[in-house]
Amino acid sequence: MEATLAERGQVVIPKAIRDQLGLTPGTLLTFTVEGGKLIVRKKVDDAFSRARGILKLEPGETVDSIMRELRGRAPGDPIEPWEELRDDIFIAPEVRAEHARRKAEWLAQQPKTATPARTPRARAGKR
């Protein structure tokens, strides 16, 4: 890709390169000359770069699980069998059927809870 140097020393960085490097208005750039070549680098001394690595994940925790907790389910995420499906949003019938099958399997694997013994109730009143 090529760009032309303007009269005041300005140059437009092609959009494809700006997108690839995440360059947005206000991004700081550093300019150096190495071996006769102009080197332009995105300056990474910003708050996000300084904060990177200071937060530690709990054992078994993943970035995906944190993002899912913050943002909710992504469109392609599996629906866990213990989750209830919402009626106010469209869910394909085959997805609902698969969820019902998985939920039935999951429920069958759960330990049975003890139910109180039923005793006949004495009838009140006259016979």
C-alpha positions as CSV (number, residue, x, y, z in Angstrom):
1,M,0.0,0.0,0.0
2,E,1.1,3.5,-0.7
3,A,0.3,6.9,0.7
4,T,1.5,10.4,-0.3
5,L,3.2,12.8,2.1
6,A,1.2,16.0,2.3
7,E,2.7,19.5,2.2
8,R,2.5,19.8,6.0
9,G,4.2,16.4,6.6
10,Q,1.0,14.5,7.1
11,V,0.2,11.0,5.7
12,V,-3.0,9.0,5.8
13,I,-2.6,5.5,7.1
14,P,-4.7,3.2,4.8
15,K,-7.9,2.0,6.5
16,A,-7.0,-1.7,6.1
17,I,-3.9,-1.1,8.2
18,R,-5.7,1.1,10.8
19,D,-8.3,-1.7,11.2
20,Q,-5.7,-4.4,11.5
21,L,-3.7,-2.6,14.2
22,G,-6.7,-1.2,16.0
23,L,-5.6,2.4,15.3
24,T,-8.4,4.9,16.2
25,P,-8.4,8.7,16.5
26,G,-6.2,9.6,19.5
27,T,-4.0,6.5,19.3
28,L,-0.4,7.5,20.1
29,L,2.2,6.4,17.6
30,T,6.0,6.4,17.9
31,F,8.3,7.1,15.0
32,T,11.9,5.8,14.8
33,V,14.4,5.3,12.0
34,E,16.1,1.9,11.9
35,G,18.5,1.1,9.1
36,G,17.3,3.8,6.8
37,K,13.6,2.7,7.3
38,L,10.9,4.7,9.0
39,I,9.3,2.5,11.7
40,V,5.9,3.5,13.1
41,R,4.7,1.7,16.2
42,K,1.5,1.9,18.1
43,K,2.4,3.2,21.6
44,V,1.1,0.7,24.1
45,D,1.7,2.6,27.2
46,D,-1.9,3.1,28.0
47,A,-4.1,2.2,31.0
48,F,-5.1,-1.2,29.5
49,S,-1.5,-2.2,28.9
50,R,-0.5,-1.2,32.4
51,A,-3.4,-3.1,33.9
52,R,-2.7,-6.3,31.8
53,G,-1.7,-9.2,34.0
54,I,-2.6,-7.7,37.4
55,L,-5.8,-9.6,37.6
56,K,-5.5,-13.3,38.4
57,L,-8.1,-16.0,37.5
58,E,-9.3,-18.4,40.1
59,P,-8.4,-22.1,39.5
60,G,-10.7,-23.5,36.8
61,E,-11.9,-20.0,35.8
62,T,-11.5,-18.9,32.2
63,V,-11.7,-15.6,30.4
64,D,-14.6,-17.1,28.4
65,S,-16.5,-17.9,31.6
66,I,-16.0,-14.4,33.0
67,M,-17.1,-12.8,29.7
68,R,-20.2,-15.1,29.6
69,E,-21.0,-14.0,33.1
70,L,-20.7,-10.3,32.2
71,R,-22.3,-10.4,28.8
72,G,-24.6,-13.4,28.9
73,R,-24.8,-16.3,26.5
74,A,-23.3,-15.9,23.0
75,P,-25.6,-17.1,20.2
76,G,-23.6,-20.3,19.7
77,D,-23.2,-21.3,23.3
78,P,-24.8,-24.6,24.4
79,I,-27.9,-24.4,26.6
80,E,-27.2,-26.3,29.8
81,P,-29.9,-28.8,30.8
82,W,-30.7,-27.1,34.1
83,E,-31.5,-23.8,32.4
84,E,-35.0,-22.8,31.6
85,L,-35.8,-21.7,28.0
86,R,-37.4,-18.4,27.6
87,D,-40.7,-18.2,25.8
88,D,-40.4,-14.5,24.8
89,I,-37.5,-15.1,22.4
90,F,-37.4,-17.4,19.3
91,I,-35.6,-20.7,19.9
92,A,-35.7,-23.1,17.0
93,P,-38.0,-26.1,17.6
94,E,-35.1,-28.6,17.1
95,V,-33.1,-26.7,19.7
96,R,-36.0,-26.9,22.1
97,A,-36.4,-30.6,21.5
98,E,-32.7,-31.3,22.0
99,H,-32.8,-29.2,25.2
100,A,-35.8,-31.2,26.5
101,R,-34.0,-34.5,25.8
102,R,-30.8,-33.4,27.6
103,K,-32.8,-32.0,30.5
104,A,-34.6,-35.3,30.9
105,E,-31.3,-37.2,30.9
106,W,-29.8,-34.7,33.4
107,L,-32.8,-35.0,35.7
108,A,-32.6,-38.8,35.6
109,Q,-29.0,-38.6,36.8
110,Q,-29.8,-36.3,39.8
111,P,-30.0,-37.9,43.2
112,K,-33.6,-38.5,44.3
113,T,-34.7,-36.3,47.1
114,A,-36.6,-38.0,50.0
115,T,-40.3,-37.3,49.9
116,P,-42.2,-37.3,53.2
117,A,-44.2,-40.5,53.7
118,R,-47.9,-40.0,53.0
119,T,-50.3,-40.9,55.6
120,P,-54.1,-41.1,55.1
121,R,-55.7,-38.1,56.6
122,A,-58.5,-38.5,59.0
123,R,-61.7,-37.3,57.5
124,A,-63.3,-34.6,59.4
125,G,-67.1,-34.4,59.8
126,K,-69.8,-36.9,59.8
127,R,-70.1,-40.0,57.7
